[in-house]
Amino acid sequence: MKEDTAKKAKIVRLVVRNMMKLKAVLINPLGNIVVLGGKNGQGKSCVLNAIEYAFAGKNAICDQPIRSGEKKAFVEVTLEDLIIKRIFTESGSVVTVTSLEGAKYPSPQAMLDKMYNALCFDPLKFSRMDSKKQLETLKALVGLDFSEQDAERKHLFDERSIVNREVKILRDRLDEMEEHTDIPQKLIDVAALALKLEDATALNTFNARTREEVAFKEREIIRYEKEIEVLEAELNEKRMILKDQIEVEYRRAHAEAQKLNDIDTATLHAQISGAASVNHKITENRAFVEIGTQLEAKSKESVSLGAKMNAIDTKKTEALSKAEFPVPGLSFAEETVLLNDIPLSQASSAELLRVSVAMGLKMNPELNVMLCRDASLLDDDSKKIMAEMAEEADAQIWEEVVGEGGECQIIIEDGTVKGSKEEVST
């Protein structure tokens, strides 16, 4: 754990009178761990509360800080270079901050607000936070907030998901389609073929009528011949004239008929029939190309969105690599705090304790004091870890335990320090 080079303040003397259950308490703490012992209800917690009240101000002070039956109370905390004194009366509290030489600071509470942080006073508070609050606290500590980047990345992720769904739809459609080979790209003009067929039919009709006229002429010749036979005697001369005339007309019409050529309409019918099938295949080919083009565009869009997401991830990784975390391996993801790349909630009790204590120490740049109200709940290994971290950081941790065992440096009994003969002056 990397510590600030500037020396942080610790408590060298604590004086409390008539606060809550306390009557008169004077403590000159020694070492990095200050263990307060005693039975329940004797005032151990009141000692830690008094320390916090000295710094925190009215928002942290309970409704009745003055001991029952008294009208005035005070707590005085002496640091290496400052004396903080808060006096409580029925109308409220007043705080003063002075140097050891007696010089008063003009804005004492503003000065204390810079020193006080609820997290630093409780080494286990961070471990009891939910994941969301832990994440907010760690972000504030290291000065990193990826909310905008995470929101942008989520927007890109959602957008890419939509694009990828479109890619899948287009790919599925393309897989279901058939691409026809050896098919022209231009659609066959069926209407033009129909017009040709109409013209051909009209011509063939005209030709048929012409042939019918020729046949009619042939029938006329036969009829005339029969009439001539009947009237041959009297109309021989006229018959010859008419016959010659008819034959001339016949030869002329026959010659013209010989020149006529019919168009094969069967071919046009076949072309029209085949054109519909070819045009259908050409249309399918065009659709195949269009879907393929869309697929290529959407695939490129998906790759582009992925690249933007990777760029955001890279920037976050670079920022995290430059940030100074209170514990090696501590980091955070979008929704949780991580320790060695796993959620902090999955860490062992010892790891969680180290992180929580380190966070408390790191959160306060000026005051190196922590108040552990639940020390009785910690096992020996946890207490050892806390002691090692306090020594390493040259911090002062006040631990409250139930009982009067050998670990206790100070025993609180009936609102006073057991065995103390020092007078607590006002």
C-alpha positions as CSV (number, residue, x, y, z in Angstrom):
1,M,0.0,0.0,0.0
2,K,1.5,3.3,-1.1
3,E,1.3,6.0,1.6
4,D,1.4,9.7,1.3
5,T,4.8,11.2,2.1
6,A,3.3,14.0,4.3
7,K,2.9,13.0,7.9
8,K,-0.7,12.6,9.1
9,A,-1.9,13.7,12.5
10,K,-2.7,11.4,15.4
11,I,-4.2,11.9,18.8
12,V,-1.7,12.4,21.6
13,R,-4.2,13.3,24.3
14,L,-8.0,13.0,24.8
15,V,-10.0,14.7,27.5
16,V,-13.8,14.2,27.9
17,R,-16.2,15.4,30.6
18,N,-19.9,14.8,31.1
19,M,-20.6,13.4,27.6
20,M,-23.3,10.8,27.3
21,K,-22.3,8.1,29.9
22,L,-18.8,9.5,30.5
23,K,-18.0,11.4,33.7
24,A,-14.4,12.3,33.3
25,V,-11.9,10.6,31.0
26,L,-8.3,11.5,30.3
27,I,-6.3,9.3,27.9
28,N,-2.8,9.6,26.6
29,P,-2.8,6.9,23.9
30,L,0.4,5.0,23.1
31,G,1.3,3.0,20.0
32,N,-0.6,2.4,16.8
33,I,-3.4,0.3,18.4
34,V,-5.4,1.8,21.3
35,V,-7.6,-0.9,22.9
36,L,-10.5,0.3,25.0
37,G,-12.0,-2.5,27.2
38,G,-14.8,-2.8,29.7
39,K,-18.1,-4.3,30.3
40,N,-21.2,-3.3,28.3
41,G,-22.8,0.0,29.2
42,Q,-19.7,1.5,30.9
43,G,-19.0,4.1,28.3
44,K,-16.5,2.5,25.8
45,S,-18.5,3.6,22.8
46,C,-18.9,7.1,24.2
47,V,-15.2,7.6,24.1
48,L,-15.1,6.8,20.4
49,N,-18.2,8.9,19.8
50,A,-16.6,11.8,21.7
51,I,-13.6,11.7,19.3
52,E,-15.9,11.7,16.3
53,Y,-18.1,14.5,17.7
54,A,-15.0,16.7,18.2
55,F,-14.3,16.6,14.4
56,A,-17.7,16.0,12.8
57,G,-19.9,18.8,13.9
58,K,-23.6,19.0,14.5
59,N,-24.6,16.6,11.7
60,A,-22.9,13.7,13.5
61,I,-23.7,14.6,17.1
62,C,-26.6,12.8,18.9
63,D,-29.6,14.6,20.2
64,Q,-28.5,14.5,23.9
65,P,-24.7,14.6,24.1
66,I,-24.6,16.0,27.6
67,R,-24.6,13.5,30.5
68,S,-27.9,13.2,32.3
69,G,-28.1,15.7,35.2
70,E,-25.4,17.9,33.8
71,K,-25.7,21.2,31.9
72,K,-22.4,21.3,30.2
73,A,-19.9,18.9,28.6
74,F,-16.8,19.1,26.5
75,V,-14.3,17.0,24.5
76,E,-10.7,18.1,23.9
77,V,-8.6,16.3,21.3
78,T,-4.9,17.2,21.2
79,L,-3.0,16.3,18.0
80,E,0.7,16.8,17.4
81,D,0.2,20.4,16.4
82,L,-3.4,21.3,17.2
83,I,-5.9,21.3,20.0
84,I,-9.6,20.8,19.2
85,K,-12.1,21.6,21.8
86,R,-15.9,21.3,21.5
87,I,-18.1,22.5,24.3
88,F,-21.7,21.3,24.6
89,T,-24.5,23.3,26.2
90,E,-28.2,23.0,26.1
91,S,-28.3,25.4,23.2
92,G,-25.8,23.5,21.0
93,S,-22.0,23.2,20.7
94,V,-19.1,25.5,20.0
95,V,-15.8,24.3,18.7
96,T,-12.4,26.0,18.7
97,V,-9.1,25.0,17.1
98,T,-5.9,26.4,18.4
99,S,-2.2,25.7,17.8
100,L,-0.1,24.4,20.6
101,E,1.2,27.9,21.1
102,G,-2.4,29.1,21.7
103,A,-3.1,30.8,18.3
104,K,-6.8,30.4,17.3
105,Y,-7.9,29.5,13.8
106,P,-10.7,31.7,12.5
107,S,-12.9,29.0,10.8
108,P,-12.5,25.9,13.0
109,Q,-15.3,23.8,11.6
110,A,-14.3,24.4,8.0
111,M,-10.8,23.4,8.9
112,L,-12.1,20.2,10.7
113,D,-14.4,19.4,7.7
114,K,-11.2,19.0,5.6
115,M,-9.8,16.6,8.2
116,Y,-12.9,14.6,8.9
117,N,-14.2,11.7,6.8
118,A,-16.7,9.2,8.2
119,L,-15.0,6.4,6.4
120,C,-11.6,7.1,7.9
121,F,-13.1,6.9,11.4
122,D,-14.4,3.4,10.8
123,P,-11.9,0.8,9.3
124,L,-14.8,-1.7,8.6
125,K,-17.3,0.7,7.1
126,F,-16.1,0.2,3.5
127,S,-16.5,-3.6,3.9
128,R,-20.1,-3.2,5.1
129,M,-21.1,-1.0,2.1
130,D,-23.1,-2.5,-0.8
131,S,-21.3,-2.9,-4.1
132,K,-22.7,0.3,-5.6
133,K,-21.6,2.4,-2.7
134,Q,-18.2,0.8,-2.6
135,L,-17.8,1.6,-6.3
136,E,-18.8,5.3,-5.8
137,T,-16.4,5.6,-2.9
138,L,-13.5,4.1,-4.8
139,K,-14.1,6.2,-7.9
140,A,-14.2,9.4,-5.7
141,L,-10.9,8.3,-4.0
142,V,-8.9,7.7,-7.2
143,G,-10.6,10.5,-9.1
144,L,-11.9,8.3,-11.9
145,D,-15.5,8.2,-13.1
146,F,-16.3,6.3,-16.3
147,S,-20.0,7.0,-16.2
148,E,-20.0,8.9,-19.5
149,Q,-17.7,6.4,-21.2
150,D,-19.8,3.5,-19.8
151,A,-22.9,5.2,-21.1
152,E,-21.4,5.7,-24.5
153,R,-20.1,2.1,-24.6
154,K,-23.5,0.8,-23.6
155,H,-25.0,2.9,-26.4
156,L,-22.5,1.5,-28.9
157,F,-23.0,-2.0,-27.6
158,D,-26.8,-1.7,-28.0
159,E,-26.4,-0.1,-31.4
160,R,-24.0,-2.9,-32.5
161,S,-26.4,-5.5,-31.2
162,I,-29.1,-4.1,-33.4
163,V,-26.7,-4.0,-36.4
164,N,-25.6,-7.6,-35.7
165,R,-29.3,-8.7,-35.6
166,E,-29.7,-7.0,-39.0
167,V,-26.5,-8.8,-40.2
168,K,-28.0,-12.1,-39.2
169,I,-31.3,-11.4,-40.8
170,L,-29.6,-10.4,-44.1
171,R,-27.3,-13.4,-44.0
172,D,-30.2,-15.8,-43.4
173,R,-32.1,-14.2,-46.3
174,L,-29.0,-14.5,-48.5
175,D,-28.6,-18.2,-47.5
176,E,-32.2,-18.8,-48.5
177,M,-31.9,-17.1,-51.9
178,E,-30.6,-18.7,-55.1
179,E,-28.2,-17.0,-57.4
180,H,-28.7,-18.0,-61.1
181,T,-25.7,-18.3,-63.4
182,D,-25.5,-17.7,-67.1
183,I,-28.4,-15.3,-66.9
184,P,-28.4,-11.8,-68.5
185,Q,-28.5,-8.9,-66.1
186,K,-31.0,-6.9,-68.2
187,L,-34.6,-7.8,-68.0
188,I,-36.2,-9.1,-71.2
189,D,-38.8,-6.6,-72.6
190,V,-41.9,-8.9,-72.8
191,A,-44.1,-6.0,-73.9
192,A,-41.8,-5.4,-76.9
193,L,-42.0,-9.1,-77.8
194,A,-45.8,-8.9,-77.4
195,L,-45.9,-6.0,-79.9
196,K,-43.8,-8.0,-82.3
197,L,-46.2,-10.9,-81.9
198,E,-49.2,-8.6,-82.5
199,D,-47.5,-7.2,-85.7
200,A,-46.7,-10.7,-86.9
201,T,-50.2,-11.9,-86.3
202,A,-51.6,-9.0,-88.2
203,L,-49.3,-9.7,-91.1
204,N,-50.1,-13.3,-91.1
205,T,-53.9,-12.5,-91.1
206,F,-53.3,-10.2,-94.1
207,N,-51.5,-13.0,-95.8
208,A,-54.2,-15.5,-95.0
209,R,-56.8,-13.1,-96.5
210,T,-54.7,-12.7,-99.6
211,R,-54.5,-16.4,-100.0
212,E,-58.2,-16.7,-99.5
213,E,-58.7,-14.2,-102.3
214,V,-56.5,-16.3,-104.6
215,A,-58.5,-19.4,-103.7
216,F,-61.7,-17.4,-104.4
217,K,-60.4,-16.5,-107.8
218,E,-59.6,-20.1,-108.5
219,R,-63.2,-21.0,-107.6
220,E,-64.5,-18.2,-109.8
221,I,-62.5,-19.6,-112.8
222,I,-64.2,-23.0,-112.2
223,R,-67.6,-21.3,-112.0
224,Y,-66.9,-19.3,-115.1
225,E,-65.7,-22.3,-116.9
226,K,-68.9,-24.1,-116.1
227,E,-70.9,-21.1,-117.3
228,I,-68.9,-21.0,-120.4
229,E,-69.5,-24.6,-121.1
230,V,-73.2,-24.0,-120.8
231,L,-73.1,-20.8,-122.9
232,E,-70.1,-21.9,-125.0
233,A,-71.9,-21.8,-128.2
234,E,-73.3,-18.3,-128.0
235,L,-70.7,-16.8,-125.8
236,N,-67.5,-18.4,-127.1
237,E,-66.0,-15.1,-128.1
238,K,-66.9,-13.5,-124.9
239,R,-65.7,-16.6,-123.0
240,M,-62.3,-16.3,-124.5
241,I,-62.0,-12.7,-123.6
242,L,-63.2,-13.3,-120.0
243,K,-61.0,-16.3,-119.7
244,D,-57.9,-14.5,-120.8
245,Q,-58.7,-11.6,-118.5
246,I,-59.3,-13.9,-115.5
247,E,-56.1,-15.9,-116.2
248,V,-54.1,-12.7,-116.4
249,E,-55.4,-11.6,-113.0
250,Y,-54.8,-15.0,-111.6
251,R,-51.3,-15.2,-112.7
252,R,-50.6,-11.7,-111.3
253,A,-52.3,-12.6,-107.9
254,H,-50.5,-16.0,-107.9
255,A,-47.2,-14.4,-108.5
256,E,-47.8,-12.0,-105.7
257,A,-48.9,-14.8,-103.4
258,Q,-45.7,-16.7,-104.1
259,K,-43.7,-13.8,-102.9
260,L,-45.4,-13.7,-99.4
261,N,-43.5,-15.1,-96.4
262,D,-45.1,-16.0,-93.1
263,I,-43.4,-15.3,-89.7
264,D,-42.9,-18.2,-87.4
265,T,-45.0,-17.1,-84.4
266,A,-44.1,-20.3,-82.4
267,T,-40.6,-18.8,-81.8
268,L,-42.1,-15.6,-80.4
269,H,-44.5,-17.6,-78.2
270,A,-41.6,-19.5,-76.9
271,Q,-39.5,-16.4,-76.3
272,I,-42.3,-14.7,-74.3
273,S,-42.8,-17.9,-72.3
274,G,-39.1,-18.1,-71.5
275,A,-38.7,-14.4,-70.8
276,A,-40.9,-14.6,-67.7
277,S,-38.7,-17.3,-66.2
278,V,-35.4,-15.5,-67.1
279,N,-36.7,-12.1,-65.8
280,H,-37.7,-13.8,-62.5
281,K,-34.1,-15.1,-62.2
282,I,-32.6,-11.8,-63.1
283,T,-34.8,-10.1,-60.4
284,E,-33.6,-12.7,-57.9
285,N,-30.0,-12.1,-58.9
286,R,-30.4,-8.3,-58.4
287,A,-31.9,-8.9,-55.0
288,F,-29.0,-11.3,-54.1
289,V,-26.5,-8.6,-55.0
290,E,-28.5,-5.9,-53.1
291,I,-28.7,-8.1,-49.9
292,G,-25.0,-8.9,-50.2
293,T,-24.2,-5.2,-50.4
294,Q,-26.3,-4.5,-47.4
295,L,-24.7,-7.4,-45.5
296,E,-21.2,-6.1,-46.3
297,A,-22.2,-2.5,-45.2
298,K,-23.8,-3.8,-41.9
299,S,-20.8,-6.0,-41.2
300,K,-18.4,-3.0,-41.6
301,E,-20.7,-0.9,-39.4
302,S,-20.5,-3.7,-36.7
303,V,-16.7,-3.8,-36.9
304,S,-16.6,0.0,-36.6
305,L,-18.8,0.0,-33.5
306,G,-16.7,-2.7,-32.0
307,A,-13.5,-0.6,-32.7
308,K,-15.1,2.4,-30.9
309,M,-16.0,0.1,-27.9
310,N,-12.4,-1.2,-27.8
311,A,-11.1,2.4,-27.9
312,I,-13.2,3.2,-24.8
313,D,-12.0,0.1,-23.0
314,T,-8.4,1.0,-23.9
315,K,-8.8,4.5,-22.5
316,K,-10.4,3.1,-19.3
317,T,-7.6,0.6,-19.0
318,E,-4.9,3.3,-19.4
319,A,-6.6,5.5,-16.8
320,L,-6.9,2.7,-14.3
321,S,-3.2,1.8,-14.8
322,K,-2.2,5.3,-13.9
323,A,-4.5,5.6,-10.9
324,E,-3.1,5.1,-7.4
325,F,-5.2,2.6,-5.6
326,P,-4.8,2.1,-1.9
327,V,-4.3,-1.7,-2.3
328,P,-2.3,-3.5,-5.1
329,G,-4.7,-5.3,-7.4
330,L,-7.7,-3.1,-6.4
331,S,-9.7,-1.8,-9.4
332,F,-13.2,-1.5,-10.6
333,A,-15.4,-2.5,-13.5
334,E,-18.6,-0.9,-14.7
335,E,-20.7,-2.1,-11.7
336,T,-18.5,-3.3,-9.0
337,V,-15.1,-3.0,-7.2
338,L,-12.6,-5.7,-8.2
339,L,-9.7,-7.2,-6.3
340,N,-7.2,-9.1,-8.6
341,D,-9.9,-9.0,-11.3
342,I,-12.6,-10.7,-9.2
343,P,-15.6,-8.9,-7.5
344,L,-14.6,-7.7,-4.0
345,S,-17.7,-9.5,-2.6
346,Q,-15.9,-12.7,-3.4
347,A,-12.7,-11.8,-1.6
348,S,-11.7,-13.5,1.7
349,S,-12.4,-11.8,5.0
350,A,-8.8,-11.0,5.4
351,E,-8.6,-9.4,1.9
352,L,-11.8,-7.4,2.6
353,L,-10.4,-6.2,5.9
354,R,-7.2,-5.0,4.2
355,V,-9.1,-3.1,1.5
356,S,-11.5,-1.5,4.0
357,V,-8.7,-0.3,6.4
358,A,-6.6,0.9,3.4
359,M,-9.6,2.8,2.1
360,G,-10.2,4.5,5.4
361,L,-6.5,5.5,5.7
362,K,-6.4,6.8,2.2
363,M,-9.6,8.7,2.4
364,N,-8.3,11.1,4.9
365,P,-5.1,13.0,3.8
366,E,-4.5,14.8,7.1
367,L,-5.8,12.7,10.0
368,N,-4.4,9.2,10.7
369,V,-7.0,8.1,13.2
370,M,-9.5,5.3,12.9
371,L,-12.3,4.2,15.3
372,C,-13.1,0.5,15.3
373,R,-16.4,-0.1,17.3
374,D,-16.7,-3.7,16.3
375,A,-13.3,-5.0,17.3
376,S,-14.9,-7.7,19.5
377,L,-16.2,-9.3,16.4
378,L,-12.8,-9.6,14.8
379,D,-10.7,-12.7,15.2
380,D,-7.1,-12.7,16.2
381,D,-5.9,-12.9,12.6
382,S,-8.0,-9.9,11.6
383,K,-6.7,-7.9,14.6
384,K,-3.2,-8.8,13.6
385,I,-3.8,-7.6,10.1
386,M,-5.2,-4.3,11.4
387,A,-2.2,-3.9,13.7
388,E,0.3,-4.5,10.9
389,M,-1.5,-2.0,8.6
390,A,-1.6,0.6,11.4
391,E,2.1,0.2,12.0
392,E,2.9,0.3,8.3
393,A,0.9,3.5,7.8
394,D,1.9,4.9,11.2
395,A,-1.8,5.2,11.9
396,Q,-3.7,5.2,15.2
397,I,-6.6,2.8,15.5
398,W,-8.8,2.9,18.5
399,E,-10.5,-0.5,19.1
400,E,-13.5,-1.1,21.4
401,V,-13.7,-4.6,22.9
402,V,-16.0,-6.1,25.5
403,G,-14.1,-7.4,28.5
404,E,-11.0,-6.5,30.5
405,G,-8.5,-8.9,28.9
406,G,-4.7,-8.4,28.7
407,E,-5.0,-6.7,25.3
408,C,-6.9,-3.8,26.8
409,Q,-4.7,-0.7,27.4
410,I,-7.6,1.3,28.9
411,I,-10.6,0.0,30.9
412,I,-13.7,2.2,31.0
413,E,-15.7,1.7,34.1
414,D,-18.7,3.7,35.1
415,G,-17.8,6.6,32.8
416,T,-14.2,6.9,33.9
417,V,-10.8,5.3,33.2
418,K,-10.4,2.5,35.6
419,G,-7.5,3.1,38.0
420,S,-6.8,6.6,36.7
421,K,-5.7,9.2,39.3
422,E,-5.2,12.1,36.9
423,E,-7.5,15.0,37.3
424,V,-9.7,16.1,34.3
425,S,-9.6,19.9,34.2
426,T,-12.4,21.9,32.6
